[in-house]
Amino acid sequence: MALRAPEIRLDIERIVLDGLPPVGRERFRRAFIEACTAGLAKARFENAASVTARLELTIPHDASAEAIGRALARGIVEMVSRT
């Protein structure tokens, strides 16, 4: 019997960012996906059923779309990972 690598699946229905110009949306999406992929691949997960938290981030007013995407991804990875 062959072993399969564990599948990591993150379903996010909607992300709302007030004030992010439309031209930054693709840059945000790309940075978010890359940071989530890298962070979740290295994470040691908590039981997903026990994760009931609200994610609050402080992001500088002049942050780039990429910086916002990476910050959100880091917050999600920290929320589901063992500390």
N, C-alpha and C positions, 0 to 999 in steps of 0.2 A: 504494500500500500504506500503510495507516494504522499508525502506531507506537503501541504500547501502553506504558503506564507499567510499570516493572518491578514484579513482585509480590514482596512481602516475606512470607515465611512462617516462622513460628517454631513448631515442634512441641515441646511440653513434655509428656512423658507424665505426670509426677507431681511435685508440689511438696509436701514434708512440712515442716510447721512445728509443732514440739512446743511446747505452751504457749500457742498462740493460741486464745483462747476462740471457740467456734462463732459468737458474735454478730459477731466481727470478720472472719470469712471473706469475706463479700461486700464489705466495705470494702477488704480486702486485694486481692481479685480486681479490683475496679474501678480502684484506684490502680495496680496492676501493669500492667493492660492499657493504661491511659492513658499511663503513663510509657514502656512498651515501644513503643507506637505512635508517640509523639512522638520518642523517641530513635532508633529504627530508621529513621524517615523521614529523619532528618538524617545518619545514619551513612555513613561511607565504609568499605565492607566489605573485610575480608581474605578470602582464599580460604577458604571454609567447610571444605574438606577439611583445611586445615592447622591448624585450631583444635582443639587438644587441651589443654585446660586445666581446672583445677578452680577453681570459684568459691568463695572463702571471704570472708565478710562478718562484720564486727563490728557488731552492732546493739545499741544500748542496751537494757537490761532493761525500761525503761518506754516503749519506742517504741510508737507507735500502729500499728494494722493498716495504715493508709495509708502511714506512714513505712517500714514493712517492705516493703510492695509496691513503693514507689518505689526503695528501696535495692536490692532484688533486680533490678528492671528496669535500673537504671543499671549494675549489675555485669554483666549479660548484654550490654548494648549495648557496654560497654567491652571485653568479652571478644572480641566479633566485629568490632570496629571497628579501623581503623588508628589508631595513636597518633602 
